[in-house]
Amino acid sequence: MATILFPRKGDRLRAHSVFFQALRVAASGIGVLSGMVPSRSSASAIAVASGTYRNGTTSGAYAGGSLTDIPAAASGKHRYDLVVYDVSDTTLKRIAGIEDTPTLSSSFLENSQPIPPELASASQILLGIFIVASSGVSSDTFGHYATAGVANMIIELTAAHAHTNWSLLETYTQTEANLASAVSLKHSHANKTGLDKLTSYRLEFCLYGTPAVLTASQTYPGIEVPIAGTITEIRCMSNDATSGSISVALQKGTYANAPTTLSTIATAAISSSTKSEVTGQSIAVAAGDWIIPYINSVTSLKNVTVSLKVEI
């Protein structure tokens, strides 16, 4: 983690717009993962330590660098410059502020004049703001937020973003094709059971007749398949513990063809009991398919749920 000197209410910092711009950039996934702390190296130079950064779904390393030949301000004037790292061209940049007579000559970001400049684009990570006086980059400490004329403004992204294999993990969540690759790896992984929880979901159909018995030769509300996969398990349960029998045809069709053109892909059934389970199925479904339950026959049952496990 970067060392951040948090301002206190006694510092009376102004709410400059660049603070909020920096927050928006960080919220978009662009920011520092580690290091890249700015500091004063001389009256005309700012050094930036090495570190790592993130640009959306990719990460990169920064070897360290500096801004040199920073001009001093005119006599009696202050200028507040930004040091930024631009991920669009991977360069360190200085954004110069406008010189003005400070409200208080001994203050920095507490002043209402001058004001820091704004970020030039949403691809720029704000690393720091530094004060330039007539003697160059100040060596003074200001409140709790600036040491040797430099206010560290890094908004460090969470440690989770710094994982060395993050780019690989990102790839597995980008497209359905890449997700299929992750699924194939799952089946050879020693912790397959745990990974199953991440690569399967359930479709559930609630068939209500309560207080009456469910109606045979009746179509009940269906559901759209959100992610392509394979139905591997079919469960059927009488929710109110009534014992009886039921046969439910699970009919599938595309959105374009449903509900008139459907084909039966499986049957969920209970025979003189309250529940049943069938495993080892291999029924392919595509994203956007509709599955609609149709009761072939029923005895005594009033409230039944059919649950399908879909592996992706």
Protein Blocks (a to p, Z undefined) as FASTA:
>chain_A
ZZdddddfklopacdfklmmmmmmmmnopacfbgjiacdfbfkbccdddddddehjaccd
debiadehiacddehiacdddddddfklopacdddddddddfblkbcklpmbdcddddfb
fkbccfbdcdddfkopafbdehjlbgghiacfbdcddfklmpfklmmmmmmmmpmklmmm
mmmmmmmpfklmmmmmmmgccddddddfbfbdcdehiacdddddfbgcddfbdcdddfko
pacddddddddddfklpmkbccdfbdcddehiabdcdehiacdddehiacddddfbdehi
abdcddddddZZ
